[in-house]
Amino acid sequence: MAVKVIVLAAYALMIVAVGVVGLRRTRSFSDFFLGGRAVGAWMTAFTYAASYFSAVLFIGFAGKIGWAFGYSGLWIALGNAVVGVLGVWWLLGRRMKRVSVEYDAHTMPEFLQQRYDSRFLKLFAAVCVFVFFIPYSSAVFMGLSYLFQSHFDLSFNVALAVMGTATAGYMVLGGYKSMAMIDVIFGMIMVVGVCVLLGFTLHHGGGLSGISAGLSAIHPELSGWVGPPGWWPLFCLVFLTSVAPWGMPQLVQKFYAIRDDRAIRVGTVASTLLALLICGVAYFCGATTRLFLSPEATPAAFAQGQPVDDRLMPELLANVIPESLSVLILLLVLSASMSTLAALVLISSATVVKDFYAGFLSRNPSDRTLTLLMRLGSVLFIVVSVLLAARRFETIVAILGISWGAIGSVFLGPFLWGLFTRWANAAGAIGSAVVGLGTCIALYATGSSSPEAGTIGMIVSLAANPLFSGVGILVRGAAPQRAAAG
């Protein structure tokens, strides 16, 4: 226990030190939010991967999906790496960098307003970001708190307060500059951590053949191409977690801040390899929960004989990783989560300050005022997220599913059609955003799982834009005034 406390204290001091450095290099709103649009390839690659994967992956998704689907959960890892990382970097990277400069856009709502000449769309997008990023952030806080609860015997709420304070500390200091610098360190910790986790999991399971045989003995489909729940739930999980990043504001923002085209080329390779390693190991180890956990041997992971989704991975880590190395795994999950939280906080506070306050309430606020309000907005977002996490309304997977599904349903149609076509117009953008979100929320409210509701909502959003744009052209007889750069 003493070693863990010492290591975490050193870790906290490192975060504060990087925050102070970031503070000294932050002289404007652009510095605070986009790192001066001059962030290099490796920093961007690490910050993209670290923002994509967090405690939601290692604590919530890996355990729940691994227990239910077995090896077929690795399809999610492959989809995340190929579609959610490689595809995004390859097809969106250079285009988003150029468009953000052309439009002088700092946020996704700003881009949509400029592209479609619609103040309503900007307001609607900003509200959706803030509303649906709060539960996402809460899910990350919950995952971290469960982990600290199992490692330090802290109460859930005390662990939650510690995590909220730490996140607020380094975000308020340096913004994106602090986040990009520290994400390189976080990324290195994550790489070492997942390698250690993979090694000990294979060792305890008797190698790959032993794990495969054990899963087959429990249920043949656990080691098959599609796990026991079937292909449709698996498809929804792959689609939700792999396609939503194409319209997730906290991930797209990385391309506003990256230095140049060369940095994008290098970052494409680096971020894809990081995603394959991190996500692949997480879902593989999640599949082994069936082998290492049981109501008799690990009662903390079960309630009335049934697995508690958010407790499976913490118990697995406690049983597989030696006590002497457990602090490394703690740092692995902590590093992934701190970066994700920082990205969510940054984007959410920007929607309040840049999109709402500067866009609707104040005419030409000073750069200093915007930067100060960004810091205050960051604190506000963290406080609200922590308070919601303390209520623990849903499992981590359910919370993330509805958050990602809702955001994807709002942004995919307007963003992708607006970025890649010249004929998409405001009618198509607004229609696809509203109908996509409405479909997602209605399905979830009537009993669909959050991945299914999110998947269908995103598909509807993508399909609705050309339909509504066609109606808009017929009614008004004109295409939009501005189009995205090629």
N, C-alpha and C positions, 0 to 999 in steps of 0.2 A: 504494500500500500504506500509506504514512504517513497519508494522509487517512482511510482506513478505520480504522486503529488509533485515531486521534484521535476520530473520530465514535463508535466503539464504547466508548472510554473515557468520553466524555461521557454516552453512553447508560447505561453501568454506574453512573456517579455519580448519574444521575437515579433509577435504580432504588433505589439505596441511600438517597437522600434521601427518596423516597416511603416506603420501608420504615421509616425513622426516624419520619416523621410518623405512619404507621400505628401504630407501636409506642407513641407518646405518646397515641394515642386509643384504645388497646386496654386496657381495664380489667377485662374479664371474659371468660369462655368464649364468651358470646353475641356479644361484640364481635369476638373473634378468628375465630369460625366464621361468623357471620351479619351482621357489621357492625352489631350492635345492632338488627337488623330495621328499619332506617331508611334503606336505600339508595335513591337517587332513580331516576327513569325512565331518564335518559340513561346513567348509570353502569351500570345493570342491562342496558340494551340493548347497550352496548358490551361488557360482560363476558360476556353470553350469546353474542354473535356471535364474540368472540375465543376463548371456550372451545370453541365448536363447531368452528371452523376453525383449523388449525395447519399445521406442517410436513408432517403426514400428508397434508393436502389438497394443498399447493403442491408438495411434493417427491414423494410417493408416488402418490396417487390421480390427480392431474392428468396426470402423465406416462404412467403405465401405461394409464389409461382413455382418455386422449386419443389415444395411439398406436393402441390397439386399436379404439376405437369412433368416433373422429373427432367430428363435430359432435353425434352422438346422446348424447355424454356430457353435453350441456347439459340433458337430461332430469333428470339427477341434480341439477344446480344448481336447476332449477325445483322438483323434489320437496323438496329441502332447505329452500328458502325458503318454499314454500307449506305443506307438511306439517310439516316439522321445526322451523320457526320460527313462522310465522303461526298454524298450527293449535295448536301447543303454548301459545303466549301467549293466544290467544283462548279456548280451551276449558279450559285447566288453570290459567292464571295466578291469577285471583281465588279459585277454589276451593282451590288449594293454599295460598295465603296464609292463608285462613281456617282451613283444616283444621290447618295447622301450629301456629297459635296455639291453637286449641281443644284439640289433643292435647298441646300443649307439646313438639312434635317438632322436633328439630334435624337429624335424618338420615332417610334413607329407611327403614333398618331399624327405627328408632324408630316411624315412622309405621305400618309394617306390624305391629309388635307391638301397638300401641295399637288399630289398626283390627280386627285379627283375634284379639286376646288370646292371642298365641302367642309364647312365649319362643324356641321352636325356630326359628320363621320369622325372628325377629330375628337369631339366631346364624347361621343358614344364609345370610341375605342379607348380613350383615357379612363373613363369610368369602369369599363370592363377589366382593364389591366389592374387597376387598384383593387376592385372587388374580388377578382378571382385569383390574384396573386397572394392575397392574405391567407386563404386556406392552404395554398401550396407551401408558403413559408411556414405555416403552422405544422404541416405534416413533417417538414424537415426538423423543426424544433422538437416535435414529438419523438422522432427517431433518435435524435441525439440524447434526449432526456432518458429514454428507455435504456440506452447504452450506458450512460453515466449511472443510472440507477443500479444496473447489474454489476458495474465495476467498482463503485465506491459506496454502495449501500446508502445512497442519498434518496430522499423522497423525490418523487417525480417533479413536484413544484419547485423544490430547491434547485434541482438540476436545470429546470427550465429557466429559472431566474439567472443562473450563472451563464447559460448559453446566450440569453438575450443581452445581458450586459456586455459580454465579450464581443458579440457581433456589432453592437452599437458603437463600442469603443473604436475599433479600427476603421469602420466605415465612415464615421463622422469626421475622422481626421483627414484622410487622404483620398477618399472616393475611388475612382477607377484606377488611378495610378497606384494606390496602395494595393488594390485588389489584383492588378496584373502582376505586380512584383511578387506578392506573396503566393500567388497561384503557381508560380514556378516551383517554389519550395513545396507547396501542397501537392503538386503533381508528382514530384520526386518521391515524396512520402507515400503517395498512393501506389506508385509503381513498385516500390520495395514491399509495401504492405501486402499487395495482392499476390506477389510472388511467394512471400512467406506463407500466406494463407493457403495458396494452392499446394505448396509443398507438404504442409502438415496435414491437409485434408487427404491428399493422396496416400500419405504414410499411414494415417489412421484407418483409411478405408481399404488397405491392402492393394493399393495401386488402382489403375483405371479398370483393369479386369475384375478385381474384387468388388469395386463399387458397382460396376455394371451388373455383375452377377447378383449382388445384394438387392439392387433395385428390381431386377427381373423377378426375383423370388417373391418380392412384396406384391408387385403387379407388373405383368409383362410390358404394358404400355408405358411404364415409367422410364424404360430404356429405349423406347421406340421413337419413331419420327413425330408422332403426335400423342400427347399425354392423355390420360383418362378423361379430362373434361371435353375433349373433342376439338375439331379444327376451327370452328367459328369463334369460341372464346380465345383460342390461341391467336387467330388472325386479328381479332380486335386489339389484343395486347400489343402485337407487333405493329399494327397500323398506328395505334394511338401514340406509342412511345417513339416511333421512327418517323412518322409523317408530321406530327405536331411541331417538331423543331423547325420546319420550314416556315412557320409563322410565329414562332415564340419570340416576343420582343427582347428578352434578356439574352438570347443566343444570336439573333440577327444583329443586335447592337455591336457585337464583336467586330463586325465588318465595317461599321462606321469608324471604328477606332484604329483599325490596322493600318500600318504605314504605307504599303504600296503593293503592286501586283506580285513582285518577287516574294514578299512576305506571305502572300496568300498561297503561292505555289508550295513553298516549304511547309507552311502550316497545314495544308491539305493532307500531306503524307503523315506528318507528325501526329495530328489530332486523330486521324483514322486508326493508326497503330495503337495509340493510347486507349481509344474506345474499345478496340478488339480485346486488348488485354484486360482492362478494368471490368468491362461489362461481362466478358466471357467467363472470367474467374468468379465473379459474383453469382451468376446464374448456375454455373457448374457446382459451386459449393452449396448453393441453395437446394439443389437437387439431392444432396447427401443428408439433408435434415431427416429424411425418412430412415436413414441408417443409424444415425447417432442419437436421435431423440426418441423418447417414449414416455408415457405418463408415469411409469414406474421409476425410470432412471432420472428423468428431468421433469419433475412435476411443475416447475415454474413456467414451463412452456405450454402447459395444458390447463384447461378448465373443464371439469366434468368429463374428462377423457378426450376432449376435442382440442386440437391445436389452437393456440392463440397466435394469430398471424404475426403480430408485431413483436412477439417474444421468441420466435423460432431462431432467428439468426443470432441474437445476443446469447442465447443458450448454446447454440452450436459453437460460436466463437469461444465461449468459456470452456467447452469440453474438448475442443480440438487444439487450440493454441496453448502452449505451455505458459504458466504464470509469468515466467521471466520475459516472454515476448508479447504478452497481452497488451502492454502499453503501446506497442507498435500498431496493433490492429485498432486500438482506440484512436490513435493519431490518424490512421488511415480514414476511418469514418468521419472523424472530426474535420480533417482537412477537406474532404470532399464536400461536407455539409457547409462549412464556413464559406466556401467559395460560392456555392449555390445561393446561400442566404444573402451574401453580399450582392450578387447579381440581381436577385429579386428586390432587395431593398433599394438599390440604385435605380432600377427601372420604375418601380412603383412611386418613389419620391419624385422622380422626374415627371411622371404623369400629372402629379398634383401641382408641382411648381412650374414646370415649363409649359405643359399642355393646357392646364386648367387656369392657374393663376396668371401666368404671362400671356396666355392666349385669350382669356375671356375677362379677367378681372382688373388687370393692370396694363396700362399702355407703356411699353418700352421701359420695363424695370431695369435697373442697373445690373451689371454683371456681378457686382459684389452682393447685391440683394438676392439674386438668384442662387448664388453659391451658398449663402447663409441659410436661405430657405430650404435648399436641398439637404443640408445637414439636419435641420429641424424636422423636415419631412421624413428623413431616414429614421429618426428616433420614434416618431409617431407611428410609422408602419411597423416597426419592431414591437412596440408596446401592444398594438392591436393584435398582431400575430401571436405573441406570447399569451395574451389573455384568451384568445380562441383556442390555442393549443392546450391550455390548462383545463378546458372543458372536455376534451377528448370525445368529440361527438361520434367519430367514425374511425375505422382502421386507416392506417397510412395509405394503403393502396386505394381505398375508396376516395379519400380526400384528393390524392394526386390525380386519380382518374377523372374526376369531375372538373378539377382545376385545369388540367391540360386539355381535356375535351372541350371545355367552354372557351378557352383562349384560342385553341385551334379552330373551332367553329366560327369564331368571330373574325379571325385574321386570315385564314388560308385563302378563302375566295377573293377578298379585296386585294390582298397583298400579292399573291402569285399572278393573278390575271392582270393586275395593274403593272406589275414589274415586267412581264414578258409580252404584253400585247399593247397595241395603241388604241384599240377600239373600245376596251372596257371603260365604262363611264360611271358616274356617281350613282345612278339608279341601280346598276349591277352591284356596285360595292356595298351600298347600304342594304339592298335587298338580300344579298348573300350573307352579310354579317348578321342581320336580324333574324332571318329564317334559319340560318345555321345554328345560331345560339338558341333560338326558340325550340328547334328540334331536339337539341342536346338536353336542354333542361326538361322538356316535356317527357322525353323517354326516361330520364332518370327519375322524375317524379312519379311515373307510372310503373316503376318496378324494374326497369332495365338496369343491368350492372353499369357502373360508371365507365369502364372501357368500351362497352357496346354503345352506350349513349354518345360518348365522345367520338367514336369512330363514325357512326352514322351521321352525327352532326357535322363533322368535317367533310364527309363525302357530299352531303347536301350543300354545304357552303361552296365547295368547289364547283358543283354542278349548277348552282343557282346563279352564279355571276353572269355567265354568258346569256342565260335566259332573260334575266332582268335588264342586262345591258342592251339586248336586242329590243326589248320593249321600250327602253329609254330612247334609243335611236329612232324608233318608229314614232314615238310621241313628240319628241323635240326636234327630230331631224338633224341631229348633230352629234358628233363624237366629242370626247372631253377636250378641254382647252390645252391641257398639258399631257405629255406622255413620257414614260420612263425612258431614260437613255439606253441605247443599245449596248 
